[in-house]
Amino acid sequence: MLLYRKVIAIFNILIPSQNRIKPHDITLKQRFYDEDEELHIPDEMWGEYQFNFNYQNNRPKTRKDVTDCIFKLSRSSYVINLGHVGVGPE
């Protein structure tokens, strides 16, 4: 869950506060950002992402790429949280 929050923080750079995505609401307001804008993912964060998802592709470079990472993390977190309350997959 911490990695999820870190990646969201990277995405929210230079986004007006009222339009930022939040861990509990990842609704995108695309008119407030450029999908092709480049973002820097720190080495430590990228290594953690690769480790958690056994992901060997190239590091995300744009907001769109980072969005894909956020959605993947959100799905993973959702399944993990459901597992904690006994509702998730057996």
N, C-alpha and C positions, 0 to 999 in steps of 0.2 A: 504494500500500500504506500510505503514511503517513496518508492521509485515512481509510482503513479503520480504522486503529488509533485515530485521533482520535474517530471516531464511536462506536466501541466504548467508549472512555473516558467519553464523555458518557452512554451507556446505563448504564454501571456505577455512576454516582453513586448513593450511598445503598444499594447492594446489598451484602450481606455478602460478604466476600472469597471464601469458599468457594463462593459461588453466582454469581459474576461470569462473564460470557462472556469468552472469550479468542479472539484471532485464529485460533488453531489448533483451537478447539472452540467453535462458536457455538450449542451446544445450549442452549435456553432452559429455565430452571427457573421456570415461570410462577407457581408458588405463592409465590415469594419477591419478587414485585413486582406492582404495579398497572399494567396496560396503559394506563389512562387518566391516570396521573400525568403532569403537565406537566414538560417538560424544555426548557431553553434551548439552542438551537444558535447559537453565535456567528456574526456576519455573515461573517467571513472564511471559516469552515468551510462555511457554506451557499453562499457564492459559489463556492468551489472545487467543491463537489458539483454545483451547477448547470452550471458550465463543463464538467466532465468528462462529464456525462450529458445535456447540452443539455436540462436539466429546468426547466420553467417553472412548475410547480405551486406551491402554497403551501408554505411552510417547515414541516417537521415540528414538531409541538407536544407530542406525547405519546410515551411509551415505545413504543407500538405503531407509531407513525409512524417513529420512529428505527429500530426493528427492521426495517421495510421497507427503509430506506436501507442498513442493515448487510447484509441479504441481497443487495441489488442490487450493493453493492460487493464482496461475497464472490464472487459469480458472475463479475463483471468481473475480479477479481484471479485467479481460478482459470483463466480463459481466457488471461489474459496470461501467467501462470506456465507453463501448458502450452505456449504458443507459444515460450517461451524454451528448452524442452527438446526441441523439435521434434515434439511430439505433438499440438499444437493444430490448429485449422482451417488449412487451406492458404490 
